[in-house]
Amino acid sequence: MRAKLSFLLLLFLFLSCIISANWADVINPGEKTISYQYQISNIQDYPNYVFILHGTPNPSLQVLNSSVFSFYKLSTCRIYAIPQSVYRQVQPEEMNETQLVEFLNNDSRVARSSQKLEGSYGTVGVDNPLLSVLVILKINSIQGNSLEFIKEKVVFTYNNGQKEEKVFQNQNQTPTPSSNLSYSQNYFFYIIIPLIALLALIIILIMRRRFI
């Protein structure tokens, strides 16, 4: 009986290793694209302006508010601020692309940001728990035709619902998510679950031996 039990335990461990390896083989070759999301934290402090997102190749014109926004992953965008009275007068949404670009880039009444926003955060393995990347923007000032804002913080959301916030130390570099969060989830699936299953098998075999 002892030899049979040892054989079953070894067989179970061997099968667990094979299953874990197969899971890893399926996950590791795959990748997923993570897109940036953005949100302006203090847009309500500038009620006399209409904030426009314009990008290449799109969007042509997107009016922004306090809600989260995103755009095509291969686009590069800028934010523009137009006084409400000017916006009503010139009606940018009625312009064609050439007219709109001319207005946004050359009209002295338009405040424009020099900071570019990218659509794609990049690619990660499909086993990575990272689900979304939200960049919180804060408007610093609007003076003449200059719109200044900063990337205040980034919020990483993971597929288990957990969120992680990190403050920007460098405006040109997005903070990275903590590696231990990704590791902890892989650790759970590849180590903890097989150990729990092994413990359950041992208990079943012990109980069965008692009743034989």
Backbone bond lengths (Angstrom), bond angles and torsions (degrees), N, CA, C in turn:
res aa  C-N    CA-C-N  psi(-1)  N-CA   C-N-CA  omega(-1)  CA-C   N-CA-C  phi
1 M - - - 1.457 - - 1.535 110.52 -
2 R 1.362 115.26 -40.77 1.447 119.73 -179.79 1.530 110.65 -64.17
3 A 1.329 115.71 -40.36 1.468 119.31 178.56 1.532 111.05 -65.47
4 K 1.313 115.38 -38.27 1.463 120.18 179.11 1.524 110.45 -65.66
5 L 1.339 115.58 -41.39 1.458 120.22 178.95 1.531 111.05 -63.40
6 S 1.334 116.09 -44.13 1.462 120.38 179.09 1.518 111.41 -61.70
7 F 1.342 115.03 -41.55 1.461 119.57 179.37 1.534 110.85 -62.70
8 L 1.339 116.82 -42.47 1.468 120.43 -179.27 1.522 111.37 -66.27
9 L 1.324 116.34 -38.61 1.459 119.85 179.01 1.527 111.17 -65.64
10 L 1.332 116.16 -43.89 1.461 120.03 178.07 1.519 111.36 -63.83
11 L 1.337 115.83 -40.22 1.454 120.11 178.32 1.522 111.12 -62.97
12 F 1.342 115.10 -40.80 1.458 119.47 -179.85 1.530 111.00 -65.55
13 L 1.325 115.99 -43.69 1.462 119.60 178.65 1.522 111.40 -62.00
14 F 1.328 115.96 -41.30 1.466 121.15 178.93 1.531 110.58 -62.15
15 L 1.342 116.03 -46.03 1.462 119.75 -179.94 1.523 111.30 -65.75
16 S 1.338 117.14 -36.32 1.467 120.86 178.49 1.524 110.71 -63.57
17 C 1.340 115.63 -41.07 1.467 119.75 177.97 1.513 111.44 -63.87
18 I 1.338 116.42 -40.93 1.467 120.39 179.87 1.519 110.50 -65.01
19 I 1.361 116.24 -43.91 1.463 120.33 -179.41 1.517 110.61 -63.18
20 S 1.348 116.22 -44.54 1.460 120.09 179.56 1.519 110.88 -61.78
21 A 1.324 116.53 -42.08 1.462 120.83 179.33 1.520 111.20 -64.39
22 N 1.340 116.59 -39.50 1.458 120.35 179.19 1.516 110.98 -65.80
23 W 1.343 116.49 -41.70 1.462 119.54 176.46 1.525 110.14 -58.36
24 A 1.334 115.15 -44.93 1.461 119.22 -178.83 1.518 110.72 -63.31
25 D 1.353 117.29 -40.57 1.454 120.87 179.91 1.525 111.44 -62.38
26 V 1.338 115.99 -37.64 1.462 119.49 -178.98 1.520 110.50 -70.96
27 I 1.325 117.29 -39.16 1.457 121.84 -174.48 1.524 112.51 -78.76
28 N 1.309 117.67 -46.59 1.460 120.79 -170.54 1.524 115.06 -59.49
29 P 1.366 119.98 -40.10 1.461 118.25 -178.98 1.523 113.42 -67.72
30 G 1.338 117.55 -23.66 1.461 121.17 -174.93 1.519 112.82 -84.16
31 E 1.295 115.01 153.74 1.454 121.58 176.07 1.518 109.45 -135.10
32 K 1.311 115.94 158.69 1.454 121.63 173.48 1.523 108.47 -134.39
33 T 1.320 115.04 150.17 1.457 120.57 -179.66 1.520 109.49 -94.71
34 I 1.317 116.05 132.69 1.454 121.63 176.32 1.529 107.66 -107.29
35 S 1.329 116.74 123.32 1.460 121.26 179.09 1.528 110.61 -95.12
36 Y 1.306 115.45 151.40 1.461 120.35 173.50 1.526 110.24 -75.49
37 Q 1.322 115.34 142.91 1.451 122.12 165.24 1.523 106.63 -117.74
38 Y 1.342 116.13 153.20 1.457 120.43 -177.78 1.530 109.88 -133.30
39 Q 1.321 114.82 156.43 1.462 120.81 174.75 1.524 108.32 -154.05
40 I 1.339 116.72 134.67 1.463 121.48 178.40 1.525 107.44 -94.11
41 S 1.316 116.66 116.93 1.470 120.96 -170.88 1.523 113.91 -73.54
42 N 1.339 117.72 -28.83 1.466 119.89 -173.84 1.522 112.98 -123.91
43 I 1.319 117.36 31.01 1.471 120.71 -178.33 1.521 111.45 -63.35
44 Q 1.346 117.01 -27.01 1.463 121.25 179.97 1.531 112.08 -67.93
45 D 1.331 116.81 -14.49 1.466 120.34 178.43 1.527 112.49 -79.21
46 Y 1.334 116.81 -3.78 1.464 121.29 -178.37 1.531 109.83 -128.57
47 P 1.345 116.28 64.00 1.476 119.76 -174.72 1.518 113.97 -69.57
48 N 1.321 118.73 -14.32 1.463 121.74 -177.72 1.524 112.60 -89.22
49 Y 1.331 116.38 5.76 1.458 120.74 -179.24 1.531 111.08 -122.36
50 V 1.331 114.21 150.06 1.462 121.75 168.65 1.524 106.43 -106.02
51 F 1.323 116.10 126.50 1.463 120.62 -178.44 1.526 109.28 -100.35
52 I 1.319 114.28 127.31 1.464 122.03 -174.35 1.525 109.86 -115.36
53 L 1.311 115.44 136.91 1.467 121.26 170.74 1.520 107.95 -105.73
54 H 1.317 115.76 125.97 1.471 120.76 177.00 1.520 108.33 -131.33
55 G 1.339 115.70 135.14 1.459 118.97 -175.66 1.511 114.01 -140.11
56 T 1.312 113.98 170.28 1.458 122.83 175.68 1.521 108.60 -123.00
57 P 1.323 121.21 120.83 1.466 126.12 4.39 1.533 114.76 -81.28
58 N 1.326 119.97 -15.30 1.446 122.15 177.05 1.544 108.32 -158.09
59 P 1.314 118.74 166.88 1.475 128.77 3.23 1.529 111.67 -78.33
60 S 1.325 115.39 155.03 1.453 119.77 176.64 1.518 109.80 -72.00
61 L 1.318 116.14 -45.95 1.457 120.76 177.98 1.524 109.22 -153.57
62 Q 1.314 116.27 121.65 1.464 121.83 176.37 1.522 108.27 -133.48
63 V 1.330 115.49 119.60 1.459 120.63 178.45 1.530 108.51 -78.82
64 L 1.324 116.32 128.85 1.461 121.70 -176.00 1.522 111.35 -100.23
65 N 1.329 115.00 150.42 1.457 121.90 171.83 1.524 107.36 -136.90
66 S 1.318 117.34 -156.26 1.465 120.19 -177.27 1.521 113.62 -78.27
67 S 1.334 117.77 -3.75 1.464 121.55 -177.95 1.533 110.83 -77.46
68 V 1.322 115.09 161.00 1.457 121.40 174.16 1.527 109.26 -67.69
69 F 1.326 116.94 139.62 1.456 120.17 177.09 1.526 110.07 -135.02
70 S 1.312 114.86 157.40 1.465 121.92 177.17 1.520 107.48 -148.99
71 F 1.318 116.32 175.79 1.451 120.04 -179.19 1.520 109.46 -155.06
72 Y 1.302 116.07 179.50 1.464 123.27 -176.69 1.524 110.31 -53.05
73 K 1.323 116.09 133.73 1.460 121.36 -171.71 1.528 114.06 -61.55
74 L 1.327 118.17 -25.09 1.469 120.31 -179.40 1.529 112.49 -96.36
75 S 1.332 116.48 5.79 1.459 120.14 -178.91 1.526 111.40 -87.22
76 T 1.319 114.03 154.63 1.461 122.93 168.96 1.521 107.21 -121.92
77 C 1.335 116.94 127.23 1.460 120.46 -171.83 1.524 111.94 -125.81
78 R 1.330 114.25 160.81 1.455 122.83 171.59 1.526 108.77 -130.88
79 I 1.326 115.24 157.51 1.457 121.35 177.82 1.522 109.04 -107.21
80 Y 1.334 115.58 138.47 1.458 122.55 179.19 1.524 108.98 -125.66
81 A 1.329 116.74 146.95 1.461 122.33 177.28 1.525 108.93 -117.90
82 I 1.336 116.12 125.27 1.457 121.89 -177.89 1.527 108.25 -122.20
83 P 1.315 119.03 129.36 1.462 120.16 176.24 1.534 110.92 -55.03
84 Q 1.323 116.49 141.40 1.462 121.06 -177.47 1.525 111.71 -53.18
85 S 1.334 116.82 -44.33 1.467 120.63 -177.45 1.529 111.26 -63.72
86 V 1.318 116.68 -39.13 1.467 121.04 178.78 1.521 110.36 -67.88
87 Y 1.329 115.58 -42.17 1.468 119.81 -179.25 1.535 110.55 -59.96
88 R 1.339 116.02 -43.64 1.470 119.59 179.46 1.530 110.77 -66.08
89 Q 1.307 116.26 -33.39 1.462 120.27 -177.17 1.524 112.56 -73.45
90 V 1.317 117.05 -47.00 1.471 119.42 -172.53 1.535 112.56 -91.70
91 Q 1.329 117.91 -19.84 1.475 122.95 178.13 1.535 112.12 50.94
92 P 1.329 117.67 69.39 1.473 121.16 -177.99 1.531 114.06 -57.69
93 E 1.339 116.84 -29.15 1.467 119.24 -178.24 1.527 112.05 -66.91
94 E 1.340 116.97 -15.17 1.468 120.85 178.18 1.526 112.20 -91.69
95 M 1.317 117.71 -6.53 1.467 121.23 -177.56 1.524 111.04 -81.09
96 N 1.322 116.35 152.70 1.460 119.63 169.54 1.528 108.23 -80.69
97 E 1.321 117.44 175.21 1.461 121.10 -173.70 1.532 112.53 -61.04
98 T 1.326 117.03 -41.58 1.465 120.33 -179.44 1.526 111.05 -64.25
99 Q 1.317 116.52 -44.54 1.464 120.97 179.06 1.526 111.34 -64.74
100 L 1.325 115.86 -39.76 1.457 119.74 -178.68 1.524 111.32 -65.89
101 V 1.322 117.10 -44.86 1.462 120.99 179.18 1.524 110.62 -61.99
102 E 1.309 116.43 -41.86 1.465 121.05 177.89 1.526 110.95 -61.44
103 F 1.318 116.36 -44.00 1.467 121.28 -179.40 1.523 111.32 -65.70
104 L 1.327 117.30 -48.29 1.465 121.01 -176.32 1.523 112.28 -65.98
105 N 1.325 116.68 -36.21 1.462 119.89 -174.14 1.521 114.40 -89.62
106 N 1.348 117.19 -21.37 1.461 118.14 -171.01 1.529 115.21 -124.46
107 D 1.301 118.62 -16.61 1.463 119.85 -179.59 1.524 109.43 -73.04
108 S 1.327 117.23 127.85 1.467 121.76 -175.98 1.518 112.89 -69.30
109 R 1.317 117.76 -13.43 1.465 120.84 -179.22 1.532 111.93 -86.45
110 V 1.312 116.46 -8.62 1.470 121.34 -178.86 1.524 109.63 -94.78
111 A 1.330 115.53 126.41 1.475 120.32 173.71 1.518 107.52 -91.41
112 R 1.320 115.51 127.42 1.469 119.40 -175.03 1.522 110.44 -124.79
113 S 1.332 114.28 144.97 1.462 120.70 179.55 1.521 110.22 -92.55
114 S 1.306 115.81 143.91 1.469 120.42 176.56 1.525 111.32 -86.52
115 Q 1.325 116.63 -9.46 1.458 120.68 -175.86 1.534 111.29 -85.13
116 K 1.324 116.22 129.18 1.458 121.50 178.63 1.530 110.06 -91.37
117 L 1.320 115.40 144.14 1.461 122.07 175.87 1.521 108.33 -112.47
118 E 1.319 115.95 132.24 1.465 121.50 179.99 1.528 110.65 -99.88
119 G 1.338 115.67 149.68 1.460 120.08 -178.34 1.506 113.76 -85.03
120 S 1.325 117.68 -28.35 1.465 120.83 -174.12 1.520 111.68 -112.23
121 Y 1.332 115.85 128.36 1.463 121.49 173.16 1.523 110.01 -75.60
122 G 1.339 115.96 -33.80 1.461 121.07 179.61 1.517 110.68 137.35
123 T 1.313 116.23 -169.28 1.450 121.66 -179.98 1.524 109.95 -112.84
124 V 1.337 114.72 145.10 1.465 122.09 176.00 1.520 107.75 -135.33
125 G 1.316 116.35 164.69 1.453 119.75 176.67 1.521 111.06 -64.56
126 V 1.310 117.02 147.53 1.457 120.08 -177.61 1.527 111.77 -65.59
127 D 1.332 117.46 -16.23 1.463 120.15 176.53 1.526 111.80 -84.02
128 N 1.315 116.59 -7.70 1.463 120.73 178.85 1.525 108.68 -70.73
129 P 1.337 118.28 129.12 1.466 120.37 -177.14 1.521 114.30 -72.54
130 L 1.333 118.09 -5.35 1.462 120.64 -179.21 1.526 110.31 -63.08
131 L 1.342 115.34 127.95 1.459 120.78 -176.22 1.522 112.03 -110.10
132 S 1.334 117.55 -42.36 1.456 120.22 -179.20 1.518 110.56 -153.68
133 V 1.343 114.52 158.16 1.465 121.91 -179.54 1.526 107.83 -128.84
134 L 1.329 116.26 113.30 1.459 122.10 -178.16 1.524 109.49 -110.14
135 V 1.331 116.23 121.72 1.465 122.10 178.06 1.524 108.48 -100.40
136 I 1.329 115.96 123.61 1.455 121.59 178.23 1.522 108.89 -92.13
137 L 1.333 115.91 120.80 1.456 122.41 179.89 1.528 109.90 -101.28
138 K 1.318 116.42 147.57 1.464 121.46 176.70 1.520 109.50 -131.47
139 I 1.332 115.90 126.70 1.461 120.47 178.19 1.528 108.73 -75.57
140 N 1.314 116.20 126.24 1.462 120.78 177.63 1.526 111.86 -89.33
141 S 1.332 115.72 -43.86 1.461 118.51 -178.49 1.523 110.94 -166.23
142 I 1.335 114.54 157.38 1.463 122.31 170.01 1.516 106.00 -129.15
143 Q 1.315 116.45 112.26 1.456 121.77 -178.78 1.519 109.20 -134.47
144 G 1.324 115.35 114.18 1.463 119.65 -178.19 1.519 110.55 61.59
145 N 1.329 115.61 -123.94 1.474 118.55 178.73 1.523 112.27 -101.65
146 S 1.343 115.65 24.00 1.469 120.26 179.88 1.533 110.52 -115.39
147 L 1.322 114.56 123.43 1.466 121.97 175.40 1.521 107.72 -111.84
148 E 1.328 115.97 119.96 1.458 119.99 -179.49 1.523 110.33 -115.88
149 F 1.312 115.83 127.91 1.458 120.09 173.60 1.527 108.60 -142.89
150 I 1.317 114.97 163.54 1.463 120.51 179.32 1.518 110.12 -123.38
151 K 1.314 114.62 156.90 1.458 120.46 169.06 1.526 106.27 -84.86
152 E 1.312 115.44 108.96 1.462 121.27 -171.07 1.524 112.21 -79.46
153 K 1.325 116.49 -52.34 1.455 121.46 -179.69 1.520 109.84 -157.06
154 V 1.314 115.74 166.94 1.458 121.69 177.05 1.520 108.38 -123.21
155 V 1.332 115.61 140.37 1.465 121.85 179.86 1.528 108.06 -116.58
156 F 1.323 115.93 113.53 1.465 121.61 176.13 1.526 108.78 -91.35
157 T 1.320 116.52 130.72 1.459 121.41 176.40 1.525 108.71 -114.76
158 Y 1.338 116.09 134.20 1.462 121.71 -177.21 1.520 110.27 -109.61
159 N 1.318 115.97 161.04 1.463 119.67 -172.60 1.522 114.29 -70.22
160 N 1.325 118.10 -3.90 1.468 120.57 173.11 1.525 111.30 -97.53
161 G 1.339 116.84 7.89 1.453 122.09 178.47 1.516 114.30 90.97
162 Q 1.320 117.46 -7.72 1.455 121.37 -179.43 1.527 110.77 -72.45
163 K 1.341 115.75 143.49 1.456 121.76 177.87 1.526 109.81 -121.28
164 E 1.313 115.54 148.91 1.460 122.11 179.02 1.520 108.71 -137.33
165 E 1.338 117.09 127.99 1.450 122.39 179.71 1.528 110.77 -107.72
166 K 1.331 115.21 138.82 1.457 120.43 175.45 1.525 108.88 -138.43
167 V 1.324 115.79 139.04 1.457 122.38 -178.71 1.531 109.81 -85.02
168 F 1.337 116.32 140.99 1.463 120.56 176.42 1.526 110.24 -70.86
169 Q 1.308 116.15 123.21 1.459 122.06 172.98 1.524 111.21 -95.23
170 N 1.326 114.95 -23.61 1.466 122.34 -179.83 1.528 107.51 -138.40
171 Q 1.336 116.30 122.86 1.461 120.45 -176.22 1.519 112.82 -63.94
172 N 1.306 117.60 -19.57 1.467 121.26 -178.40 1.528 113.19 -98.67
173 Q 1.328 116.48 4.07 1.461 119.54 -177.40 1.523 110.21 -139.07
174 T 1.334 116.15 118.71 1.456 121.02 178.32 1.527 109.96 -76.07
175 P 1.337 117.62 130.37 1.470 119.35 176.33 1.525 110.63 -56.41
176 T 1.308 116.39 152.68 1.464 121.05 -179.66 1.520 110.62 -96.51
177 P 1.330 118.02 147.70 1.469 120.39 176.79 1.519 110.57 -68.46
178 S 1.327 115.74 155.18 1.463 120.28 -179.92 1.518 109.91 -67.67
179 S 1.326 116.59 128.49 1.466 120.81 -177.32 1.512 111.73 -67.41
180 N 1.347 117.34 -27.09 1.463 118.96 -176.40 1.514 111.94 -67.60
181 L 1.353 118.15 -22.60 1.457 120.14 178.32 1.524 110.22 -68.82
182 S 1.334 115.56 -42.98 1.459 119.75 177.02 1.525 110.36 -65.69
183 Y 1.339 115.35 -42.55 1.456 119.47 -177.95 1.524 111.43 -64.42
184 S 1.344 116.03 -39.11 1.457 118.80 -176.17 1.518 111.16 -62.95
185 Q 1.349 117.05 -36.11 1.450 118.79 -179.90 1.529 110.46 -71.95
186 N 1.346 117.87 -42.30 1.457 120.38 176.81 1.524 110.62 -62.72
187 Y 1.336 116.02 -38.87 1.456 121.17 178.70 1.529 109.78 -59.90
188 F 1.316 116.48 -40.16 1.461 120.26 -179.48 1.519 111.23 -64.21
189 F 1.333 116.61 -46.37 1.461 119.68 -175.09 1.523 113.37 -74.25
190 Y 1.325 117.27 -36.45 1.453 120.03 -171.83 1.530 113.86 -97.32
191 I 1.336 117.86 -18.18 1.458 120.74 -177.97 1.519 111.94 -116.76
192 I 1.316 116.25 -54.70 1.465 120.11 -173.51 1.523 112.12 -65.36
193 I 1.337 117.25 -47.64 1.474 119.62 -178.13 1.528 111.87 -60.90
194 P 1.364 120.36 -47.40 1.465 118.63 176.19 1.527 113.28 -60.08
195 L 1.327 118.61 -36.82 1.461 120.85 178.65 1.523 111.83 -66.49
196 I 1.337 116.00 -39.96 1.473 119.44 176.82 1.522 110.46 -63.09
197 A 1.337 116.29 -42.63 1.464 120.38 178.95 1.522 110.59 -64.10
198 L 1.333 117.20 -39.77 1.455 120.95 178.35 1.520 111.07 -63.44
199 L 1.326 116.75 -44.06 1.457 121.02 178.58 1.518 110.97 -61.47
200 A 1.336 116.35 -41.07 1.464 120.09 178.84 1.524 111.05 -63.35
201 L 1.345 117.15 -39.52 1.458 120.62 179.08 1.524 111.29 -65.24
202 I 1.338 116.83 -41.49 1.466 120.53 178.92 1.520 110.63 -61.64
203 I 1.331 116.53 -43.68 1.469 120.57 179.61 1.520 110.95 -62.25
204 I 1.340 116.29 -42.34 1.472 120.25 179.52 1.518 110.77 -62.67
205 L 1.331 117.26 -43.48 1.455 121.15 -179.14 1.528 111.38 -66.64
206 I 1.333 116.75 -39.45 1.467 120.06 178.53 1.525 110.92 -65.03
207 M 1.342 116.17 -44.40 1.464 120.19 179.11 1.520 110.68 -64.20
208 R 1.316 116.84 -38.39 1.461 120.34 179.34 1.528 110.72 -65.97
209 R 1.324 116.59 -38.74 1.466 120.83 -179.70 1.526 110.83 -65.14
210 R 1.307 117.19 -36.73 1.466 121.03 -178.96 1.524 112.07 -65.41
211 F 1.338 114.64 -32.74 1.471 117.57 -174.98 1.525 112.97 -95.18
212 I 1.353 116.36 1.07 1.483 118.11 176.77 1.513 109.38 -82.26
